[in-house]
């Protein structure tokens, strides 16, 4: 994933796109931040309540699992 991308007329910023698992772990442990309780329960990708469940293939497999949908709508073009 690129750090900056253009999609559907929007510019999307992904500031952690190139972080490794080690970088993410260090960002939590150095300031002594707790992990999200869903992470501790086995979720490997955490989104909103309707789209998140424990996945079986890693990454975002638990997001919109079993549905055609891949995004919640925040990245869709505005109807305005």
Backbone atoms as SQL, in Angstrom:
CREATE TABLE atoms (id INTEGER PRIMARY KEY, chain TEXT, resi INTEGER, resn TEXT, atom TEXT, x REAL, y REAL, z REAL);
INSERT INTO atoms VALUES
  (1, 'A', 1, 'UNK', 'N', 0.854, -1.164, 0.000),
  (2, 'A', 1, 'UNK', 'CA', 0.000, 0.000, 0.000),
  (3, 'A', 1, 'UNK', 'C', 0.902, 1.229, 0.000),
  (4, 'A', 2, 'UNK', 'N', 0.576, 2.216, -0.821),
  (5, 'A', 2, 'UNK', 'CA', 1.387, 3.430, -0.836),
  (6, 'A', 2, 'UNK', 'C', 1.058, 4.347, 0.345),
  (7, 'A', 3, 'UNK', 'N', 1.982, 5.210, 0.694),
  (8, 'A', 3, 'UNK', 'CA', 1.762, 6.164, 1.772),
  (9, 'A', 3, 'UNK', 'C', 0.721, 7.203, 1.348),
  (10, 'A', 4, 'UNK', 'N', 0.787, 7.638, 0.083),
  (11, 'A', 4, 'UNK', 'CA', -0.193, 8.582, -0.468),
  (12, 'A', 4, 'UNK', 'C', -0.771, 7.954, -1.724),
  (13, 'A', 5, 'UNK', 'N', -2.096, 7.936, -1.831),
  (14, 'A', 5, 'UNK', 'CA', -2.722, 7.364, -3.019),
  (15, 'A', 5, 'UNK', 'C', -3.932, 8.179, -3.422),
  (16, 'A', 6, 'UNK', 'N', -4.254, 8.113, -4.693),
  (17, 'A', 6, 'UNK', 'CA', -5.442, 8.759, -5.217),
  (18, 'A', 6, 'UNK', 'C', -6.432, 7.655, -5.561),
  (19, 'A', 7, 'UNK', 'N', -7.662, 7.797, -5.067),
  (20, 'A', 7, 'UNK', 'CA', -8.679, 6.779, -5.323),
  (21, 'A', 7, 'UNK', 'C', -10.039, 7.443, -5.422),
  (22, 'A', 8, 'UNK', 'N', -10.687, 7.303, -6.555),
  (23, 'A', 8, 'UNK', 'CA', -12.036, 7.840, -6.715),
  (24, 'A', 8, 'UNK', 'C', -12.131, 9.336, -6.489),
  (25, 'A', 9, 'UNK', 'N', -11.122, 10.079, -6.900),
  (26, 'A', 9, 'UNK', 'CA', -11.147, 11.518, -6.720),
  (27, 'A', 9, 'UNK', 'C', -10.752, 11.984, -5.330),
  (28, 'A', 10, 'UNK', 'N', -10.315, 11.065, -4.482),
  (29, 'A', 10, 'UNK', 'CA', -9.885, 11.410, -3.127),
  (30, 'A', 10, 'UNK', 'C', -8.400, 11.111, -2.981),
  (31, 'A', 11, 'UNK', 'N', -7.768, 11.866, -2.121),
  (32, 'A', 11, 'UNK', 'CA', -6.382, 11.582, -1.753),
  (33, 'A', 11, 'UNK', 'C', -6.432, 10.867, -0.405),
  (34, 'A', 12, 'UNK', 'N', -5.839, 9.696, -0.334),
  (35, 'A', 12, 'UNK', 'CA', -5.835, 8.909, 0.901),
  (36, 'A', 12, 'UNK', 'C', -4.411, 8.863, 1.448),
  (37, 'A', 13, 'UNK', 'N', -4.278, 9.116, 2.747),
  (38, 'A', 13, 'UNK', 'CA', -2.986, 9.066, 3.411),
  (39, 'A', 13, 'UNK', 'C', -2.910, 7.817, 4.272),
  (40, 'A', 14, 'UNK', 'N', -1.864, 7.075, 4.098),
  (41, 'A', 14, 'UNK', 'CA', -1.642, 5.829, 4.839),
  (42, 'A', 14, 'UNK', 'C', -0.289, 5.941, 5.541),
  (43, 'A', 15, 'UNK', 'N', -0.211, 6.735, 6.620),
  (44, 'A', 15, 'UNK', 'CA', 1.097, 7.030, 7.223),
  (45, 'A', 15, 'UNK', 'C', 1.830, 5.821, 7.798),
  (46, 'A', 16, 'UNK', 'N', 1.138, 4.753, 8.076),
  (47, 'A', 16, 'UNK', 'CA', 1.794, 3.570, 8.634),
  (48, 'A', 16, 'UNK', 'C', 1.969, 2.469, 7.596),
  (49, 'A', 17, 'UNK', 'N', 1.775, 2.795, 6.341),
  (50, 'A', 17, 'UNK', 'CA', 1.788, 1.799, 5.268),
  (51, 'A', 17, 'UNK', 'C', 3.052, 0.950, 5.232),
  (52, 'A', 18, 'UNK', 'N', 4.170, 1.528, 5.541),
  (53, 'A', 18, 'UNK', 'CA', 5.429, 0.788, 5.445),
  (54, 'A', 18, 'UNK', 'C', 5.965, 0.311, 6.787),
  (55, 'A', 19, 'UNK', 'N', 5.132, 0.396, 7.820),
  (56, 'A', 19, 'UNK', 'CA', 5.551, -0.098, 9.130),
  (57, 'A', 19, 'UNK', 'C', 5.515, -1.617, 9.144),
  (58, 'A', 20, 'UNK', 'N', 6.505, -2.200, 9.742),
  (59, 'A', 20, 'UNK', 'CA', 6.533, -3.657, 9.924),
  (60, 'A', 20, 'UNK', 'C', 5.795, -4.014, 11.210),
  (61, 'A', 21, 'UNK', 'N', 5.573, -5.293, 11.416),
  (62, 'A', 21, 'UNK', 'CA', 4.962, -5.745, 12.670),
  (63, 'A', 21, 'UNK', 'C', 5.845, -5.327, 13.847),
  (64, 'A', 22, 'UNK', 'N', 7.162, -5.349, 13.637),
  (65, 'A', 22, 'UNK', 'CA', 8.091, -4.928, 14.691),
  (66, 'A', 22, 'UNK', 'C', 7.918, -3.437, 15.007),
  (67, 'A', 23, 'UNK', 'N', 7.773, -2.608, 13.961),
  (68, 'A', 23, 'UNK', 'CA', 7.561, -1.173, 14.167),
  (69, 'A', 23, 'UNK', 'C', 6.289, -0.925, 14.972),
  (70, 'A', 24, 'UNK', 'N', 5.221, -1.638, 14.641),
  (71, 'A', 24, 'UNK', 'CA', 3.950, -1.452, 15.353),
  (72, 'A', 24, 'UNK', 'C', 4.060, -1.906, 16.803),
  (73, 'A', 25, 'UNK', 'N', 4.717, -3.033, 17.026),
  (74, 'A', 25, 'UNK', 'CA', 4.886, -3.523, 18.401),
  (75, 'A', 25, 'UNK', 'C', 5.702, -2.531, 19.220),
  (76, 'A', 26, 'UNK', 'N', 6.755, -1.993, 18.617),
  (77, 'A', 26, 'UNK', 'CA', 7.599, -1.024, 19.318),
  (78, 'A', 26, 'UNK', 'C', 6.808, 0.249, 19.643),
  (79, 'A', 27, 'UNK', 'N', 5.955, 0.694, 18.743),
  (80, 'A', 27, 'UNK', 'CA', 5.150, 1.893, 18.976),
  (81, 'A', 27, 'UNK', 'C', 4.191, 1.704, 20.149),
  (82, 'A', 28, 'UNK', 'N', 3.802, 0.480, 20.425),
  (83, 'A', 28, 'UNK', 'CA', 2.937, 0.198, 21.573),
  (84, 'A', 28, 'UNK', 'C', 3.729, 0.003, 22.859),
  (85, 'A', 29, 'UNK', 'N', 4.859, -0.662, 22.761),
  (86, 'A', 29, 'UNK', 'CA', 5.589, -1.010, 23.978),
  (87, 'A', 29, 'UNK', 'C', 6.453, 0.121, 24.522),
  (88, 'A', 30, 'UNK', 'N', 7.036, 0.941, 23.652),
  (89, 'A', 30, 'UNK', 'CA', 7.903, 2.016, 24.141),
  (90, 'A', 30, 'UNK', 'C', 7.150, 3.012, 25.031),
  (91, 'A', 31, 'UNK', 'N', 5.947, 3.476, 24.635),
  (92, 'A', 31, 'UNK', 'CA', 5.218, 4.376, 25.544),
  (93, 'A', 31, 'UNK', 'C', 4.312, 3.604, 26.512),
  (94, 'A', 32, 'UNK', 'N', 4.417, 2.268, 26.508),
  (95, 'A', 32, 'UNK', 'CA', 3.649, 1.401, 27.394),
  (96, 'A', 32, 'UNK', 'C', 2.140, 1.529, 27.179),
  (97, 'A', 33, 'UNK', 'N', 1.729, 1.524, 25.909),
  (98, 'A', 33, 'UNK', 'CA', 0.308, 1.583, 25.576),
  (99, 'A', 33, 'UNK', 'C', -0.288, 0.180, 25.589),
  (100, 'A', 34, 'UNK', 'N', -1.524, 0.039, 26.048),
  (101, 'A', 34, 'UNK', 'CA', -2.160, -1.289, 26.029),
  (102, 'A', 34, 'UNK', 'C', -2.610, -1.645, 24.615),
  (103, 'A', 35, 'UNK', 'N', -2.632, -2.920, 24.321),
  (104, 'A', 35, 'UNK', 'CA', -3.192, -3.373, 23.038),
  (105, 'A', 35, 'UNK', 'C', -4.704, -3.268, 23.111),
  (106, 'A', 36, 'UNK', 'N', -5.324, -3.108, 21.970),
  (107, 'A', 36, 'UNK', 'CA', -6.788, -3.065, 21.896),
  (108, 'A', 36, 'UNK', 'C', -7.322, -4.408, 22.395),
  (109, 'A', 37, 'UNK', 'N', -8.389, -4.413, 23.211),
  (110, 'A', 37, 'UNK', 'CA', -8.906, -5.682, 23.745),
  (111, 'A', 37, 'UNK', 'C', -9.339, -6.662, 22.659),
  (112, 'A', 38, 'UNK', 'N', -9.785, -6.182, 21.514),
  (113, 'A', 38, 'UNK', 'CA', -10.155, -7.098, 20.432),
  (114, 'A', 38, 'UNK', 'C', -8.914, -7.774, 19.837),
  (115, 'A', 39, 'UNK', 'N', -7.796, -7.077, 19.816),
  (116, 'A', 39, 'UNK', 'CA', -6.540, -7.677, 19.347),
  (117, 'A', 39, 'UNK', 'C', -6.181, -8.851, 20.253),
  (118, 'A', 40, 'UNK', 'N', -6.295, -8.609, 21.550),
  (119, 'A', 40, 'UNK', 'CA', -5.990, -9.665, 22.518),
  (120, 'A', 40, 'UNK', 'C', -6.964, -10.839, 22.397),
  (121, 'A', 41, 'UNK', 'N', -8.184, -10.593, 21.891),
  (122, 'A', 41, 'UNK', 'CA', -9.186, -11.650, 21.729),
  (123, 'A', 41, 'UNK', 'C', -9.024, -12.412, 20.412),
  (124, 'A', 42, 'UNK', 'N', -8.042, -12.016, 19.566),
  (125, 'A', 42, 'UNK', 'CA', -7.779, -12.761, 18.344),
  (126, 'A', 42, 'UNK', 'C', -8.126, -12.070, 17.044),
  (127, 'A', 43, 'UNK', 'N', -8.622, -10.837, 17.121),
  (128, 'A', 43, 'UNK', 'CA', -8.909, -10.093, 15.893),
  (129, 'A', 43, 'UNK', 'C', -7.597, -9.564, 15.332),
  (130, 'A', 44, 'UNK', 'N', -7.367, -9.718, 14.024),
  (131, 'A', 44, 'UNK', 'CA', -6.125, -9.193, 13.456),
  (132, 'A', 44, 'UNK', 'C', -6.346, -7.935, 12.628),
  (133, 'A', 45, 'UNK', 'N', -7.590, -7.518, 12.471),
  (134, 'A', 45, 'UNK', 'CA', -7.930, -6.269, 11.802),
  (135, 'A', 45, 'UNK', 'C', -9.182, -5.745, 12.480),
  (136, 'A', 46, 'UNK', 'N', -9.117, -4.533, 12.976),
  (137, 'A', 46, 'UNK', 'CA', -10.217, -4.005, 13.765),
  (138, 'A', 46, 'UNK', 'C', -10.838, -2.813, 13.062),
  (139, 'A', 47, 'UNK', 'N', -12.132, -2.913, 12.803),
  (140, 'A', 47, 'UNK', 'CA', -12.879, -1.833, 12.183),
  (141, 'A', 47, 'UNK', 'C', -14.085, -1.517, 13.041),
  (142, 'A', 48, 'UNK', 'N', -15.155, -1.113, 12.415),
  (143, 'A', 48, 'UNK', 'CA', -16.370, -0.809, 13.160),
  (144, 'A', 48, 'UNK', 'C', -17.107, -2.116, 13.511),
  (145, 'A', 49, 'UNK', 'N', -18.051, -2.023, 14.435),
  (146, 'A', 49, 'UNK', 'CA', -18.749, -3.216, 14.934),
  (147, 'A', 49, 'UNK', 'C', -19.413, -4.049, 13.837),
  (148, 'A', 50, 'UNK', 'N', -20.129, -3.453, 12.859),
  (149, 'A', 50, 'UNK', 'CA', -20.799, -4.304, 11.865),
  (150, 'A', 50, 'UNK', 'C', -19.853, -5.024, 10.907),
  (151, 'A', 51, 'UNK', 'N', -18.611, -4.530, 10.769),
  (152, 'A', 51, 'UNK', 'CA', -17.735, -5.136, 9.759),
  (153, 'A', 51, 'UNK', 'C', -16.620, -5.993, 10.340),
  (154, 'A', 52, 'UNK', 'N', -16.523, -6.116, 11.635),
  (155, 'A', 52, 'UNK', 'CA', -15.368, -6.782, 12.228),
  (156, 'A', 52, 'UNK', 'C', -15.738, -8.096, 12.905),
  (157, 'A', 53, 'UNK', 'N', -15.011, -9.142, 12.546),
  (158, 'A', 53, 'UNK', 'CA', -15.101, -10.415, 13.251),
  (159, 'A', 53, 'UNK', 'C', -13.732, -11.064, 13.175),
  (160, 'A', 54, 'UNK', 'N', -13.515, -12.088, 13.927),
  (161, 'A', 54, 'UNK', 'CA', -12.220, -12.760, 13.894),
  (162, 'A', 54, 'UNK', 'C', -12.057, -13.421, 12.537),
  (163, 'A', 55, 'UNK', 'N', -10.968, -13.112, 11.868),
  (164, 'A', 55, 'UNK', 'CA', -10.705, -13.691, 10.555),
  (165, 'A', 55, 'UNK', 'C', -9.948, -14.994, 10.676),
  (166, 'A', 56, 'UNK', 'N', -9.885, -15.734, 9.573),
  (167, 'A', 56, 'UNK', 'CA', -9.191, -17.015, 9.605),
  (168, 'A', 56, 'UNK', 'C', -7.970, -17.047, 8.691),
  (169, 'A', 57, 'UNK', 'N', -7.743, -15.969, 7.949),
  (170, 'A', 57, 'UNK', 'CA', -6.626, -15.986, 7.006),
  (171, 'A', 57, 'UNK', 'C', -5.613, -14.878, 7.282),
  (172, 'A', 58, 'UNK', 'N', -5.751, -14.174, 8.378),
  (173, 'A', 58, 'UNK', 'CA', -4.833, -13.084, 8.682),
  (174, 'A', 58, 'UNK', 'C', -5.178, -11.826, 7.903),
  (175, 'A', 59, 'UNK', 'N', -4.466, -10.761, 8.201),
  (176, 'A', 59, 'UNK', 'CA', -4.703, -9.497, 7.519),
  (177, 'A', 59, 'UNK', 'C', -6.103, -8.977, 7.761),
  (178, 'A', 60, 'UNK', 'N', -6.832, -8.681, 6.701),
  (179, 'A', 60, 'UNK', 'CA', -8.172, -8.119, 6.813),
  (180, 'A', 60, 'UNK', 'C', -9.258, -9.167, 6.568),
  (181, 'A', 61, 'UNK', 'N', -8.950, -10.431, 6.755),
  (182, 'A', 61, 'UNK', 'CA', -9.919, -11.489, 6.446),
  (183, 'A', 61, 'UNK', 'C', -11.182, -11.419, 7.295),
  (184, 'A', 62, 'UNK', 'N', -11.130, -10.781, 8.448),
  (185, 'A', 62, 'UNK', 'CA', -12.306, -10.664, 9.301),
  (186, 'A', 62, 'UNK', 'C', -13.152, -9.441, 9.015),
  (187, 'A', 63, 'UNK', 'N', -12.735, -8.627, 8.047),
  (188, 'A', 63, 'UNK', 'CA', -13.485, -7.429, 7.696),
  (189, 'A', 63, 'UNK', 'C', -14.489, -7.782, 6.603),
  (190, 'A', 64, 'UNK', 'N', -15.764, -7.591, 6.871),
  (191, 'A', 64, 'UNK', 'CA', -16.859, -7.895, 5.946),
  (192, 'A', 64, 'UNK', 'C', -16.796, -9.345, 5.485),
  (193, 'A', 65, 'UNK', 'N', -16.402, -10.236, 6.355),
  (194, 'A', 65, 'UNK', 'CA', -16.270, -11.661, 6.019),
  (195, 'A', 65, 'UNK', 'C', -17.581, -12.230, 5.487),
  (196, 'A', 66, 'UNK', 'N', -17.483, -12.970, 4.373),
  (197, 'A', 66, 'UNK', 'CA', -18.646, -13.613, 3.781),
  (198, 'A', 66, 'UNK', 'C', -19.561, -12.669, 3.020),
  (199, 'A', 67, 'UNK', 'N', -19.137, -11.432, 2.821),
  (200, 'A', 67, 'UNK', 'CA', -19.955, -10.455, 2.106),
  (201, 'A', 67, 'UNK', 'C', -19.192, -9.954, 0.888),
  (202, 'A', 68, 'UNK', 'N', -19.914, -9.430, -0.067),
  (203, 'A', 68, 'UNK', 'CA', -19.298, -8.852, -1.255),
  (204, 'A', 68, 'UNK', 'C', -18.571, -7.557, -0.919),
  (205, 'A', 69, 'UNK', 'N', -19.007, -6.906, 0.148),
  (206, 'A', 69, 'UNK', 'CA', -18.499, -5.603, 0.541),
  (207, 'A', 69, 'UNK', 'C', -17.039, -5.690, 0.997),
  (208, 'A', 70, 'UNK', 'N', -16.232, -4.662, 0.675),
  (209, 'A', 70, 'UNK', 'CA', -14.851, -4.616, 1.142),
  (210, 'A', 70, 'UNK', 'C', -14.540, -3.327, 1.888),
  (211, 'A', 71, 'UNK', 'N', -15.406, -2.346, 1.813),
  (212, 'A', 71, 'UNK', 'CA', -15.207, -1.070, 2.494),
  (213, 'A', 71, 'UNK', 'C', -16.509, -0.664, 3.171),
  (214, 'A', 72, 'UNK', 'N', -16.407, 0.100, 4.259),
  (215, 'A', 72, 'UNK', 'CA', -17.600, 0.520, 4.995),
  (216, 'A', 72, 'UNK', 'C', -18.305, 1.692, 4.341),
  (217, 'A', 73, 'UNK', 'N', -17.645, 2.390, 3.443),
  (218, 'A', 73, 'UNK', 'CA', -18.268, 3.519, 2.769),
  (219, 'A', 73, 'UNK', 'C', -17.498, 4.810, 2.927),
  (220, 'A', 74, 'UNK', 'N', -16.591, 4.878, 3.883),
  (221, 'A', 74, 'UNK', 'CA', -15.849, 6.110, 4.116),
  (222, 'A', 74, 'UNK', 'C', -15.013, 6.490, 2.887),
  (223, 'A', 75, 'UNK', 'N', -14.641, 5.527, 2.069),
  (224, 'A', 75, 'UNK', 'CA', -13.817, 5.816, 0.903),
  (225, 'A', 75, 'UNK', 'C', -14.629, 5.961, -0.381),
  (226, 'A', 76, 'UNK', 'N', -15.940, 5.874, -0.272),
  (227, 'A', 76, 'UNK', 'CA', -16.782, 6.009, -1.462),
  (228, 'A', 76, 'UNK', 'C', -16.967, 7.478, -1.792),
  (229, 'A', 77, 'UNK', 'N', -17.166, 7.822, -3.064),
  (230, 'A', 77, 'UNK', 'CA', -17.372, 9.223, -3.433),
  (231, 'A', 77, 'UNK', 'C', -18.568, 9.817, -2.697),
  (232, 'A', 78, 'UNK', 'N', -18.457, 11.053, -2.343),
  (233, 'A', 78, 'UNK', 'CA', -19.538, 11.755, -1.634),
  (234, 'A', 78, 'UNK', 'C', -20.732, 11.939, -2.556),
  (235, 'A', 79, 'UNK', 'N', -21.919, 11.865, -1.977),
  (236, 'A', 79, 'UNK', 'CA', -23.162, 12.064, -2.751),
  (237, 'A', 79, 'UNK', 'C', -23.505, 13.545, -2.864),
  (238, 'A', 80, 'UNK', 'N', -22.683, 14.412, -2.277),
  (239, 'A', 80, 'UNK', 'CA', -22.972, 15.846, -2.322),
  (240, 'A', 80, 'UNK', 'C', -22.748, 16.435, -3.682);
